[in-house]
Structure formats: C-alpha cells, structure tokens
Amino acid sequence: MDPTHPLKALLNFHLASDASAVVHLPFVTGVITAQHFLPSPHLAKWTSRINSLLHSKDAGARWAGLCLAHRTSICSKLVMIESAQSWLGVAIPLLSKKEPLPNLIASINLCRMVFRNATDTPEFQRQVSTPNVSKFTTALIVFLENDSDLELKKLVLKTLARLIPLYPNIHRASHATLVSIVSRIFFQSAPNHISQQLVEPACLLYSVLHYTGGKVGAANLWRKSLDDSISSAWTAFICVRTTFPDENGRFPQVQLLHEEPATSVTLNMERLCMYIQVIGNLLQSPTQRPVQVPVGSLMNLASKMLLVTVEDEAPSNIDPIVRAMETVVIPRIWRAACDLIKCLCECIDRHLTTYSSRLLSYIAFRLEQKSSLFNQTPFLETVHALLTRCHPSHSPLLSSRLTRIALSNLMVILPSQTDVQSSMAQTDSANRSKKGRKRARNYEGDELFKASGDVICPTIDDVKSLLISCDVLRLLLQNANVTPALHSMASRVILAIFLELPQMTPATLSPYPQAHHAVVQKIRDTAVQLGSSTTSAMSQSLNLVLSATSGTDDQDSLREVDMLIHPRFPPLLRPLPKIDSLALFRSEESAEEAEERQHLGL
C-alpha cells in the first residue's frame, strides 16, 4: 500500500473514530476531490468506513456518514453507483424515524444526489432508482403534510421540483396530493409571514407538476395550470381595486378574505404577486410538446395592471382606509406588471411584437408622469427587454418620447446653468471676503457626514436607472425612427456627459464605489458607438471621444479604438451626411435641435 495516499491519511488520522469523524468532517469534505477516488486499494476501506458511520448508534456519526456519502457521490460517480444501494437502504428509512434535523437534511441531500447523478445509466435506473424514488417521495410528502421545520419544508419542495422532471411516471400517482399541498401553501402564505417563505419553492414545484401527465397529457396539464393561475391573478387584482370604478363606472363586488377590509387588501396584493410568479415559472418551464400560450389573456392582464392610476377624489360612500390601502399598493401592481412583461419577453419574445408598441406607449406615459410613488427602474428594465427581445417597429413619435425619457434620466449628471452660476457666485464671494476670516478646515471623513442631497445617485436603484437608461438610449438611437434633430441632441448630451464624468469624483456620483466606473464605461461605449457608426456626429465628436478614451486601460474600449484606426472591414457605402446635420455646438444647431434642447431644459 502507498503510505502517501490521501485516502489512507484521512482514514487513519481524521476518520479513525466516530467522534473524530464528526469533528474533522468539514476539513475532510473540503479536501477530497475526484483525484482521491481513482482506482486504488483504499477505496474499499473508504466505503466500508462510510457504511460503518451510517449504521452507528450515535446521531452525530450517522450525520458524518451521510455527509461523506454525499461528497463521495459528487466526486466519484463510479463509487456512488457501486455503493448507492446500501446508502439508500439507510438514508430513506431515516426519514421515517425521529432523527435530528441535520440528519434529515443530509439524508435528503444524499438521496437527491443519487437519483439525479446517474440518469444516464439505464441498469442503475432500473435496479436502484425506480424502486426507491417512490419510497423517497412518500417520505417527503409526510414532511409537507406535518408541522415540520421551515427549512426542511423548503428543501423538500426544491427536491421534489428537481426529481419530478426526471421521474414523471413515478410521481403520477402523487399528482393530486402535491397539487393539494401546493394550493394549501398558496392559501396560507398571504396571512402568514413564515409560510410566505415557502411560496418560491412551492411555485417551482407547481410549475413542473404537468410532467406527471406524460408526453400526451403534460401539455393539457400545463395549459390548465396556466389558465387557473391567470384566473386567480385576475381575481386578486380585482380585489385590490374595490374602491376604484371600472370602465363602466361600477365598483367591483368581491368577497373579502379577511374581516378587516384593509387587511384583505394586503392579502390580495400578496396573492397577486404570488400568481404572477407562478405564471412566470410556468412560462419558463419546458414542455415535451408544443403548447399554445394565451398571449391575449396575458397581455390584457398586464395592460390593466399598467393602466392603474391614482385618482385624487373618491366618492363619499367609499371607506377612506381601504382607499388609502389600495392606493399604497399601486406601485407594487406596476412592478408586478413589469415582471410579467419581462418574463413574456424572455419566453415568447417575437410573438409579443404585435403588442410591444402598445406596451411601450403605456410605459412611456407612466414614466412621463414623474410620480414619486414608484421607482423607474422596473419600467426602464421592461422597455429594455421589449426593445431587445421583440424588435418592435414603433412610430417616430413613440421613439422620440422614449428617447427624451432616457435623456432626461441621464441629464442629472450634467450640472445645470443655475448650479454653475451659484458655484461661481459662491467662489467670487469667498474670494472677496477672504480677509478677516479663518481658513476652513476639511477633516478626513467629513464627506461621510454630509447630506446626501449633493449625491446624484444616492441609492442603488438610482444607479440602476442610470445604467439602464444608457442601454435604452443606445437601442433607440439605432432605430431609424428617431428624428435627426433628436439624434444629434442625444449625441451632444452623451458627449457632454462623457467629458464631464472624469472631472467628477466617484463620491459625487454615488456612495457605491463601483457605480462611477460602471457609469463611465456605459457612457464611453455609447459615445464611441455614436461617434463611429452614425452619420450625424462622427466627423466632429469622434476626435473628442478618442482623446478622452486614450487615457483608459479598458481593453474593450482600446479594441474599439483600434478597429476605428485600423478597420478590418471595407468602408460603408453610404452618402455623406448633410452639412446641417453635423451640429456639435449651439451656434451650428438647427431650429429643430434648438426646440429639442429647450424642451429638454438644456
């Protein structure tokens, strides 16, 4: 025997006794790799030691054996196949006994790894997996039906969600039971904060239950689950709009979930968000056969949620408390609508093209309101998803509206004329009253105690809004529907921001250290793109962009500059731009550009 073999050292020094195995388990599981399980005489001793720990009377030793078996299954598939039958013979019965929580979790992890790690071995599937999966599922369902630990229930739900797609026929008999369990979790999650943590894994499980229908019935089960989820989402949406009239001026009559109407609004809002998540999981769940997605129903739901407005006046017969509660949840309704649209963009992309212009107009209207009730980031992310995935052909008016919105978000970086004048006035007055005044002292760390009003992006959502606005602007300027005047104005704004950012300290832009670098990189990429691939700004702005980019060490920017200097492609065959479209300064701009500049407040 090789005295230097790592398995021998672990067996002799770290796993010599049950107590030693428990103490040294973190070290052993962190050290062993696939190289430890190459063919050697020590493999038999290793598996024997694991079996000895599994059959130990000490609960800690059994836990160590389960963890070692799990780690061994990850590192060596061959060792797992040889020992899985004996390991499962201990792990599955443990789930029916009164074991400590760590032992139950380790047993579930081991069984899941065994059942998932050898799906490409038919003989192992026939002799080991198929007879034991049903026993394992039955034991897991017992945990869901009883008052078990919360973390244990979450692990059980995730485990079932991973096993059902691999063994759909075995779980066919448990379909009704699992649907009942998931529905109970959905019903209990709203009033119970603890049960709310089970919603996400329960949604994942619900989105794969259609696999139990087989190749023929899976599509029908999937469509039924989706229709039921859409119907439940509609019901929850109507229940949070009881004090707002519909198109016909009538108030909806709904059944309250709670004796307190204000509490009922909160419960229904939680259910609405939950069913939107369920719809997203179902759309992302693969199906064995093509299915028909009810795009019209989903678009109707998303449009109604986007068009939710806040009305100042309420009828006298409306409960003011319920009205206030329903007004408070309006931003959450908008966010849920954005989540649904983004999921649709990811799942059905081009099938959403016919609806994209209408959705973009709704979002543009919402962003133009500048309401303090909501955060712009979800709306901008939705616009980016629609422009990227759906490739809509919208009107020039809609393109101009979205471009102005993106420019308005980016212009917060530029100092306004009022700020410049006030700064100059403060400097001039300071110089005049320099005599007879003590010198101001700046101490280290004073910037941490200054008010956040001087910071352009005080929150992480503001930084995200800035970055997404830059991406949206790049996509919009690639569209031919943007007017030349607005295109030229956008190029000038991007160039001004690009020249302003190096003079700005990172703390002025945002308290987050990486925000300044991310914004500079986004603006630089946009400026290089506008200066190199357009016919309205290249001849005058490109020199400034290249001069500002020369000092950077970013490899992507240097590669783009190298492509501009030494092009690998033949020049584009296109007519030269008109003279009046090459406006870079105010003295060169046309009447349309001056109107756009005044409209943007520049």
C-alpha positions as CSV (number, residue, x, y, z in Angstrom):
1,M,0.0,0.0,0.0
2,D,1.1,3.5,-0.8
3,P,1.7,5.2,2.6
4,T,1.3,8.7,1.0
5,H,-2.2,8.0,-0.5
6,P,-4.5,10.8,0.7
7,L,-7.4,8.5,1.5
8,K,-5.2,6.4,3.8
9,A,-4.2,9.6,5.7
10,L,-7.8,10.7,6.1
11,L,-8.9,7.2,7.3
12,N,-6.0,6.9,9.8
13,F,-5.9,10.4,11.3
14,H,-9.3,12.1,10.7
15,L,-11.9,9.3,10.5
16,A,-10.3,6.8,12.9
17,S,-13.3,7.1,15.4
18,D,-16.9,8.3,15.3
19,A,-16.1,11.3,17.4
20,S,-13.1,12.2,15.3
21,A,-15.2,11.9,12.1
22,V,-17.7,14.4,13.4
23,V,-15.0,16.9,14.5
24,H,-13.0,16.7,11.3
25,L,-15.9,16.4,8.8
26,P,-15.7,20.0,7.5
27,F,-12.0,19.5,6.7
28,V,-12.4,16.1,5.1
29,T,-15.3,17.3,2.8
30,G,-13.4,20.3,1.8
31,V,-10.2,18.4,1.0
32,I,-11.4,15.4,-1.0
33,T,-11.7,15.7,-4.8
34,A,-12.2,13.4,-7.8
35,Q,-8.5,12.6,-7.7
36,H,-8.9,10.9,-4.4
37,F,-11.2,8.2,-5.9
38,L,-9.0,7.0,-8.7
39,P,-8.7,3.1,-8.6
40,S,-6.7,2.2,-5.5
41,P,-6.8,-0.4,-2.7
42,H,-8.1,2.3,-0.3
43,L,-11.5,2.7,-2.0
44,A,-12.9,-0.4,-0.3
45,K,-11.8,0.8,3.1
46,W,-13.3,4.2,2.4
47,T,-16.8,2.8,1.5
48,S,-16.6,0.5,4.5
49,R,-15.9,3.4,6.8
50,I,-18.8,5.3,5.4
51,N,-21.1,2.3,5.9
52,S,-19.9,1.9,9.4
53,L,-20.7,5.5,10.2
54,L,-24.2,5.2,8.6
55,H,-25.0,2.2,10.9
56,S,-23.6,3.9,14.0
57,K,-25.8,4.3,17.1
58,D,-24.5,7.9,17.5
59,A,-26.6,10.5,15.7
60,G,-23.5,12.6,15.0
61,A,-21.7,9.7,13.4
62,R,-24.7,9.0,11.2
63,W,-24.7,12.6,10.1
64,A,-21.0,12.4,9.3
65,G,-21.6,9.3,7.3
66,L,-24.4,10.9,5.3
67,C,-22.3,13.9,4.5
68,L,-19.3,11.8,3.4
69,A,-21.5,9.7,1.2
70,H,-23.0,12.9,-0.4
71,R,-19.5,14.3,-1.0
72,T,-18.3,11.0,-2.4
73,S,-21.2,10.9,-4.8
74,I,-20.3,14.3,-6.1
75,C,-16.6,13.4,-6.6
76,S,-16.9,9.9,-8.0
77,K,-19.9,8.6,-10.0
78,L,-18.4,5.1,-10.2
79,V,-18.1,4.8,-6.4
80,M,-21.7,6.1,-6.0
81,I,-23.1,3.5,-8.4
82,E,-21.4,0.7,-6.5
83,S,-22.5,1.9,-3.1
84,A,-25.8,3.6,-3.7
85,Q,-28.0,0.6,-2.9
86,S,-26.5,0.2,0.6
87,W,-26.6,4.0,1.2
88,L,-30.2,4.4,0.2
89,G,-31.1,1.4,2.4
90,V,-30.0,3.5,5.4
91,A,-30.9,7.1,4.2
92,I,-34.6,6.5,3.2
93,P,-35.7,4.7,6.4
94,L,-34.0,7.5,8.4
95,L,-36.7,9.9,7.1
96,S,-39.4,8.0,8.9
97,K,-37.6,8.0,12.3
98,K,-37.1,10.7,14.9
99,E,-33.8,12.0,13.7
100,P,-32.2,15.3,14.4
101,L,-32.8,18.0,11.7
102,P,-29.2,17.9,10.3
103,N,-29.5,14.2,9.8
104,L,-32.8,14.6,7.9
105,I,-31.4,17.3,5.7
106,A,-28.2,15.3,5.0
107,S,-30.3,12.2,4.1
108,I,-32.5,14.2,1.7
109,N,-29.4,15.7,0.0
110,L,-27.8,12.3,-0.4
111,C,-30.9,10.7,-1.9
112,R,-31.4,13.6,-4.3
113,M,-27.8,13.4,-5.5
114,V,-28.0,9.6,-6.0
115,F,-31.3,9.9,-8.0
116,R,-30.0,12.8,-10.2
117,N,-26.4,11.8,-10.7
118,A,-26.9,8.5,-12.7
119,T,-29.8,9.2,-15.0
120,D,-27.7,8.2,-18.0
121,T,-27.2,4.6,-16.6
122,P,-30.2,2.5,-17.6
123,E,-29.4,-0.5,-15.5
124,F,-28.8,1.6,-12.4
125,Q,-32.1,3.4,-13.0
126,R,-33.9,0.0,-13.3
127,Q,-32.4,-1.7,-10.3
128,V,-31.8,1.2,-7.8
129,S,-33.6,4.5,-8.7
130,T,-37.0,3.3,-9.8
131,P,-37.7,1.1,-6.7
132,N,-36.6,3.8,-4.3
133,V,-37.9,7.1,-5.8
134,S,-41.5,6.3,-4.9
135,K,-40.4,5.5,-1.3
136,F,-38.4,8.6,-1.1
137,T,-41.3,10.8,-2.4
138,T,-43.8,9.2,0.1
139,A,-41.4,10.1,2.9
140,L,-41.1,13.7,1.7
141,I,-44.8,14.2,1.4
142,V,-45.2,13.3,5.0
143,F,-42.9,16.3,6.0
144,L,-45.1,18.6,3.9
145,E,-48.3,17.4,5.5
146,N,-47.0,17.7,9.0
147,D,-45.8,20.7,11.0
148,S,-42.2,20.2,10.1
149,D,-39.3,22.7,10.3
150,L,-39.5,25.6,7.8
151,E,-36.1,25.0,6.3
152,L,-36.8,21.3,5.9
153,K,-40.1,22.0,4.1
154,K,-38.2,24.4,1.7
155,L,-35.7,21.7,1.0
156,V,-38.4,19.1,0.4
157,L,-40.2,21.4,-2.1
158,K,-37.0,22.1,-4.0
159,T,-36.1,18.4,-4.1
160,L,-39.5,17.4,-5.5
161,A,-39.2,20.1,-8.1
162,R,-35.9,18.6,-9.3
163,L,-37.0,15.0,-9.2
164,I,-40.4,15.2,-10.9
165,P,-39.0,16.1,-14.4
166,L,-36.5,13.2,-14.1
167,Y,-39.1,10.6,-12.9
168,P,-42.5,11.8,-14.1
169,N,-44.3,8.5,-14.4
170,I,-43.3,7.5,-10.8
171,H,-44.8,10.7,-9.5
172,R,-48.1,10.4,-11.5
173,A,-49.9,8.8,-8.5
174,S,-48.8,11.7,-6.3
175,H,-50.0,14.5,-8.6
176,A,-53.3,15.1,-6.7
177,T,-51.6,15.1,-3.3
178,L,-48.9,17.5,-4.4
179,V,-51.4,19.9,-6.0
180,S,-53.4,19.9,-2.8
181,I,-50.2,20.7,-0.8
182,V,-49.1,23.5,-3.1
183,S,-52.6,25.0,-3.1
184,R,-52.7,25.0,0.7
185,I,-49.3,26.7,0.8
186,F,-50.7,29.4,-1.6
187,F,-53.8,29.9,0.5
188,Q,-51.9,30.1,3.8
189,S,-48.9,32.2,2.6
190,A,-50.7,35.6,2.5
191,P,-51.6,36.0,6.2
192,N,-48.6,34.1,7.5
193,H,-45.1,35.6,7.1
194,I,-43.5,32.2,7.8
195,S,-45.5,30.5,5.1
196,Q,-44.6,33.3,2.7
197,Q,-41.0,31.9,2.6
198,L,-42.5,28.7,1.1
199,V,-44.0,30.5,-1.9
200,E,-41.0,30.5,-4.1
201,P,-40.2,26.8,-3.8
202,A,-43.9,25.9,-4.0
203,C,-44.1,27.9,-7.3
204,L,-41.2,25.9,-8.7
205,L,-42.9,22.7,-7.7
206,Y,-46.2,23.7,-9.2
207,S,-44.6,24.7,-12.5
208,V,-43.3,21.1,-13.0
209,L,-46.3,19.1,-11.9
210,H,-47.5,18.9,-15.5
211,Y,-44.7,16.4,-16.2
212,T,-46.7,13.8,-14.4
213,G,-49.2,13.8,-17.3
214,G,-46.7,12.0,-19.6
215,K,-45.9,13.0,-23.2
216,V,-49.6,13.3,-24.2
217,G,-51.2,14.8,-21.1
218,A,-48.4,17.1,-20.0
219,A,-49.4,19.9,-22.5
220,N,-53.0,19.8,-21.3
221,L,-52.0,19.9,-17.6
222,W,-49.6,22.8,-18.3
223,R,-52.3,24.8,-20.1
224,K,-54.8,24.1,-17.3
225,S,-52.3,25.3,-14.7
226,L,-51.6,28.4,-16.6
227,D,-55.3,29.2,-17.1
228,D,-56.0,28.7,-13.4
229,S,-53.1,30.9,-12.5
230,I,-54.3,33.7,-14.8
231,S,-57.8,33.5,-13.4
232,S,-56.5,33.6,-9.8
233,A,-54.3,36.6,-10.7
234,W,-57.4,38.4,-12.2
235,T,-59.4,37.7,-9.0
236,A,-56.6,39.1,-6.8
237,F,-56.2,42.1,-9.0
238,I,-59.9,43.0,-8.8
239,C,-59.9,42.6,-5.1
240,V,-57.2,45.3,-4.7
241,R,-59.3,47.7,-6.8
242,T,-62.6,47.7,-4.9
243,T,-62.7,51.4,-4.4
244,F,-61.9,52.3,-8.0
245,P,-64.6,52.1,-10.7
246,D,-64.1,50.1,-13.9
247,E,-64.6,51.3,-17.4
248,N,-68.4,51.3,-16.9
249,G,-68.2,53.3,-13.7
250,R,-69.2,50.4,-11.5
251,F,-67.4,49.3,-8.4
252,P,-66.5,45.6,-8.2
253,Q,-68.3,43.4,-5.7
254,V,-65.9,40.9,-4.2
255,Q,-65.7,38.6,-1.2
256,L,-63.2,39.7,1.4
257,L,-60.5,37.4,2.5
258,H,-60.5,38.9,6.0
259,E,-63.0,40.6,8.3
260,E,-60.9,43.7,8.2
261,P,-61.1,45.3,4.7
262,A,-57.7,46.9,5.0
263,T,-56.1,43.6,5.8
264,S,-57.9,42.0,2.9
265,V,-56.2,44.4,0.5
266,T,-52.7,43.3,1.8
267,L,-53.6,39.6,1.5
268,N,-54.9,40.0,-2.1
269,M,-51.8,42.0,-3.1
270,E,-49.6,39.2,-1.8
271,R,-51.6,36.7,-3.8
272,L,-51.4,38.8,-7.0
273,C,-47.6,38.9,-6.7
274,M,-47.6,35.2,-6.0
275,Y,-49.6,34.2,-9.0
276,I,-47.6,36.5,-11.3
277,Q,-44.5,34.5,-10.1
278,V,-46.4,31.2,-10.8
279,I,-47.2,32.4,-14.3
280,G,-43.6,33.3,-14.9
281,N,-42.4,29.9,-13.7
282,L,-44.9,28.1,-15.9
283,L,-43.8,30.1,-18.9
284,Q,-40.2,29.2,-18.2
285,S,-40.9,25.5,-17.6
286,P,-40.1,23.4,-20.6
287,T,-42.7,21.2,-22.2
288,Q,-42.3,17.9,-24.2
289,R,-44.7,19.0,-26.9
290,P,-45.5,22.4,-28.4
291,V,-48.1,24.4,-26.4
292,Q,-50.3,27.3,-27.2
293,V,-49.7,30.3,-24.9
294,P,-52.7,32.6,-24.2
295,V,-50.9,35.7,-25.2
296,G,-54.0,37.8,-25.5
297,S,-55.2,37.0,-21.9
298,L,-51.7,37.7,-20.5
299,M,-51.5,41.0,-22.4
300,N,-54.9,42.0,-21.2
301,L,-53.9,41.3,-17.6
302,A,-50.5,43.2,-18.0
303,S,-52.2,46.2,-19.7
304,K,-54.8,46.5,-17.0
305,M,-52.1,46.4,-14.3
306,L,-50.0,49.1,-16.1
307,L,-53.0,51.4,-16.6
308,V,-53.8,51.5,-12.9
309,T,-53.9,55.2,-11.9
310,V,-54.3,57.2,-8.7
311,E,-57.4,59.3,-8.6
312,D,-57.5,62.3,-6.2
313,E,-61.2,62.4,-5.5
314,A,-63.1,59.4,-4.1
315,P,-66.8,59.0,-3.7
316,S,-68.2,59.8,-0.3
317,N,-69.5,56.2,0.3
318,I,-66.0,54.7,0.0
319,D,-64.1,53.7,3.1
320,P,-61.1,56.1,3.3
321,I,-58.9,53.5,5.0
322,V,-59.5,50.9,2.3
323,R,-59.0,53.6,-0.4
324,A,-55.7,54.6,1.2
325,M,-54.5,50.9,1.4
326,E,-55.4,50.3,-2.3
327,T,-53.5,53.5,-3.2
328,V,-50.4,52.4,-1.4
329,V,-50.2,49.1,-3.2
330,I,-50.4,50.7,-6.7
331,P,-46.5,50.8,-7.1
332,R,-46.5,47.0,-6.4
333,I,-49.1,46.4,-9.0
334,W,-46.9,48.3,-11.6
335,R,-43.9,46.3,-10.5
336,A,-45.8,43.0,-10.9
337,A,-46.9,44.1,-14.4
338,C,-43.3,44.8,-15.3
339,D,-42.2,41.4,-14.0
340,L,-44.9,39.7,-16.1
341,I,-43.9,41.6,-19.3
342,K,-40.2,40.9,-18.8
343,C,-41.0,37.2,-18.4
344,L,-43.1,37.2,-21.6
345,C,-40.3,39.0,-23.5
346,E,-37.9,36.2,-22.4
347,C,-40.2,33.3,-23.1
348,I,-42.2,34.2,-26.2
349,D,-40.1,37.2,-27.5
350,R,-41.1,37.8,-31.1
351,H,-44.7,36.6,-30.5
352,L,-45.0,39.7,-28.4
353,T,-44.0,42.1,-31.2
354,T,-47.6,43.0,-32.1
355,Y,-48.3,44.1,-28.5
356,S,-44.9,45.8,-27.9
357,S,-45.8,49.3,-29.3
358,R,-48.9,49.5,-27.1
359,L,-47.0,48.4,-24.0
360,L,-44.2,50.9,-24.7
361,S,-46.7,53.7,-25.0
362,Y,-48.3,52.7,-21.7
363,I,-44.8,52.7,-20.0
364,A,-43.8,56.0,-21.7
365,F,-46.9,57.6,-20.3
366,R,-46.1,56.3,-16.9
367,L,-42.5,57.5,-17.0
368,E,-43.5,60.9,-18.2
369,Q,-45.7,61.5,-15.1
370,K,-42.6,61.7,-12.9
371,S,-44.6,60.4,-10.0
372,S,-42.9,60.0,-6.6
373,L,-44.9,56.8,-5.9
374,F,-42.8,54.5,-8.0
375,N,-39.3,53.6,-8.9
376,Q,-38.4,54.0,-12.6
377,T,-36.0,51.0,-12.7
378,P,-38.7,48.3,-13.3
379,F,-40.2,50.3,-16.1
380,L,-36.8,51.0,-17.8
381,E,-35.9,47.3,-17.5
382,T,-39.2,46.5,-19.2
383,V,-38.5,48.9,-22.0
384,H,-35.0,47.4,-22.5
385,A,-36.5,43.9,-22.6
386,L,-39.1,44.9,-25.2
387,L,-36.6,46.7,-27.4
388,T,-34.0,43.8,-27.1
389,R,-36.3,40.8,-27.4
390,C,-39.3,41.9,-29.5
391,H,-37.7,44.3,-32.0
392,P,-40.8,46.4,-32.3
393,S,-41.4,48.8,-35.2
394,H,-42.9,51.7,-33.3
395,S,-43.8,55.2,-34.6
396,P,-41.4,58.1,-34.7
397,L,-43.5,59.8,-32.0
398,L,-43.1,56.9,-29.6
399,S,-39.4,56.7,-30.3
400,S,-39.0,60.4,-29.6
401,R,-40.9,60.1,-26.3
402,L,-38.7,57.2,-25.1
403,T,-35.5,58.9,-26.2
404,R,-36.5,62.1,-24.3
405,I,-37.2,60.0,-21.2
406,A,-33.8,58.3,-21.4
407,L,-32.1,61.6,-22.0
408,S,-33.9,63.2,-19.0
409,N,-32.6,60.4,-16.7
410,L,-29.0,60.9,-18.0
411,M,-29.0,64.6,-17.8
412,V,-28.9,64.5,-14.0
413,I,-25.2,64.0,-14.4
414,L,-24.7,67.3,-16.2
415,P,-24.5,70.5,-14.0
416,S,-27.3,72.9,-14.7
417,Q,-26.7,76.5,-15.6
418,T,-28.2,77.5,-12.2
419,D,-25.7,75.3,-10.4
420,V,-22.8,76.7,-12.4
421,Q,-23.8,80.3,-11.7
422,S,-24.4,79.6,-8.0
423,S,-21.0,77.9,-7.7
424,M,-19.3,80.9,-9.4
425,A,-21.1,83.3,-7.2
426,Q,-20.0,81.4,-4.1
427,T,-16.4,81.3,-5.3
428,D,-16.5,85.1,-6.0
429,S,-17.9,85.9,-2.6
430,A,-15.4,83.7,-0.9
431,N,-12.6,85.5,-2.7
432,R,-13.9,88.9,-1.7
433,S,-14.3,88.0,2.0
434,K,-11.1,86.1,2.3
435,K,-9.5,88.7,4.5
436,G,-10.6,88.7,8.2
437,R,-11.9,85.1,8.0
438,K,-10.4,81.9,9.4
439,R,-9.4,79.3,6.9
440,A,-11.9,76.5,6.6
441,R,-10.5,73.1,7.7
442,N,-11.5,69.9,6.0
443,Y,-11.1,66.8,8.1
444,E,-10.7,63.3,6.8
445,G,-14.1,61.5,6.7
446,D,-16.2,64.7,6.6
447,E,-17.8,63.6,3.4
448,L,-19.5,60.7,5.2
449,F,-21.5,63.1,7.3
450,K,-22.6,65.4,4.6
451,A,-26.2,65.4,3.4
452,S,-26.9,63.0,0.5
453,G,-28.6,65.9,-1.4
454,D,-25.3,66.6,-3.2
455,V,-25.0,63.0,-4.4
456,I,-26.5,62.4,-7.9
457,C,-27.4,58.7,-7.3
458,P,-27.8,58.2,-3.5
459,T,-29.4,54.7,-3.9
460,I,-28.6,51.6,-5.8
461,D,-31.9,51.9,-7.7
462,D,-30.8,55.3,-9.0
463,V,-27.6,53.8,-10.3
464,K,-29.5,51.0,-12.0
465,S,-31.9,53.6,-13.5
466,L,-28.9,55.5,-14.9
467,L,-27.3,52.4,-16.4
468,I,-30.5,51.1,-18.0
469,S,-31.3,54.5,-19.4
470,C,-28.0,54.4,-21.2
471,D,-28.7,51.0,-22.6
472,V,-32.2,52.1,-23.7
473,L,-30.8,55.2,-25.4
474,R,-28.3,53.1,-27.4
475,L,-31.1,50.8,-28.6
476,L,-33.3,53.8,-29.5
477,L,-30.6,55.6,-31.4
478,Q,-30.1,52.6,-33.6
479,N,-33.7,53.0,-34.7
480,A,-34.3,54.9,-37.9
481,N,-37.5,56.4,-36.5
482,V,-35.6,58.8,-34.2
483,T,-35.6,62.3,-35.8
484,P,-32.2,63.7,-36.9
485,A,-32.6,66.7,-34.6
486,L,-33.2,64.5,-31.5
487,H,-30.4,62.1,-32.6
488,S,-28.0,64.9,-32.8
489,M,-29.1,66.3,-29.5
490,A,-28.7,62.9,-27.9
491,S,-25.2,62.7,-29.3
492,R,-24.3,66.1,-27.8
493,V,-25.7,65.1,-24.4
494,I,-23.8,61.8,-24.4
495,L,-20.6,63.6,-25.4
496,A,-21.1,66.3,-22.7
497,I,-21.6,63.6,-20.0
498,F,-18.6,61.7,-21.3
499,L,-16.4,64.8,-20.9
500,E,-18.0,65.7,-17.5
501,L,-17.6,62.3,-15.7
502,P,-13.7,62.3,-15.5
503,Q,-13.9,65.7,-13.7
504,M,-16.4,64.3,-11.2
505,T,-15.3,62.4,-8.0
506,P,-16.9,59.0,-7.5
507,A,-18.5,60.1,-4.2
508,T,-20.3,62.9,-6.1
509,L,-22.0,60.4,-8.4
510,S,-22.9,57.7,-5.9
511,P,-21.7,56.4,-2.5
512,Y,-21.2,53.0,-4.0
513,P,-17.6,52.5,-5.1
514,Q,-18.3,50.6,-8.3
515,A,-21.0,52.9,-9.6
516,H,-18.7,55.5,-11.1
517,H,-16.7,53.0,-13.1
518,A,-19.9,51.3,-14.4
519,V,-21.4,54.6,-15.5
520,V,-18.2,55.8,-17.1
521,Q,-17.9,52.5,-19.0
522,K,-21.6,52.7,-20.2
523,I,-21.3,56.3,-21.3
524,R,-17.9,55.6,-23.0
525,D,-19.3,52.7,-25.0
526,T,-22.3,54.8,-26.1
527,A,-20.1,57.7,-27.1
528,V,-17.8,55.5,-29.1
529,Q,-20.7,53.9,-30.8
530,L,-22.3,57.2,-31.7
531,G,-19.0,58.7,-32.9
532,S,-18.1,55.7,-35.1
533,S,-21.3,54.3,-36.5
534,T,-23.5,57.2,-37.2
535,T,-23.6,59.8,-40.0
536,S,-24.8,62.7,-37.8
537,A,-22.0,63.1,-35.2
538,M,-18.9,61.1,-36.4
539,S,-16.9,63.8,-38.1
540,Q,-16.8,66.2,-35.1
541,S,-17.3,64.1,-31.9
542,L,-15.0,61.2,-32.8
543,N,-11.9,63.2,-32.1
544,L,-13.1,64.2,-28.7
545,V,-14.2,60.7,-27.8
546,L,-10.9,59.2,-28.9
547,S,-9.0,61.9,-26.9
548,A,-11.0,61.1,-23.7
549,T,-10.6,57.4,-24.3
550,S,-6.8,57.5,-24.8
551,G,-6.1,57.5,-21.1
552,T,-8.2,54.5,-20.2
553,D,-6.9,51.0,-19.6
554,D,-10.2,49.3,-20.6
555,Q,-9.4,46.6,-23.1
556,D,-12.8,46.7,-24.8
557,S,-12.5,50.4,-25.4
558,L,-9.0,50.1,-26.7
559,R,-10.1,47.3,-29.0
560,E,-12.9,49.5,-30.4
561,V,-10.4,52.4,-30.9
562,D,-8.0,50.0,-32.7
563,M,-10.9,48.9,-35.0
564,L,-11.6,52.6,-35.9
565,I,-7.9,53.3,-36.6
566,H,-7.2,50.1,-38.4
567,P,-10.6,48.8,-39.8
568,R,-10.8,45.1,-40.6
569,F,-13.9,45.7,-42.8
570,P,-14.4,47.7,-46.0
571,P,-15.9,51.2,-45.6
572,L,-19.6,51.5,-45.7
573,L,-21.1,52.6,-49.0
574,R,-23.4,55.4,-47.9
575,P,-23.9,59.0,-48.9
576,L,-22.3,61.8,-46.9
577,P,-24.4,63.4,-44.3
578,K,-25.9,66.8,-44.8
579,I,-24.0,69.8,-43.5
580,D,-26.7,70.9,-41.2
581,S,-26.9,67.5,-39.5
582,L,-23.3,67.8,-38.2
583,A,-24.2,70.0,-35.3
584,L,-22.0,69.8,-32.3
585,F,-22.2,73.4,-30.9
586,R,-25.2,75.6,-30.2
587,S,-24.2,78.0,-33.0
588,E,-24.4,75.2,-35.5
589,E,-27.8,73.7,-34.4
590,S,-30.9,73.9,-36.5
591,A,-34.2,75.3,-35.4
592,E,-35.5,71.7,-34.6
593,E,-32.4,71.0,-32.4
594,A,-32.9,74.3,-30.6
595,E,-36.5,73.3,-29.9
596,E,-35.4,69.9,-28.6
597,R,-32.8,71.4,-26.4
598,Q,-35.3,73.9,-24.9
599,H,-37.8,71.0,-24.4
600,L,-35.2,69.0,-22.5
601,G,-34.3,72.0,-20.4
602,L,-30.6,72.1,-21.5
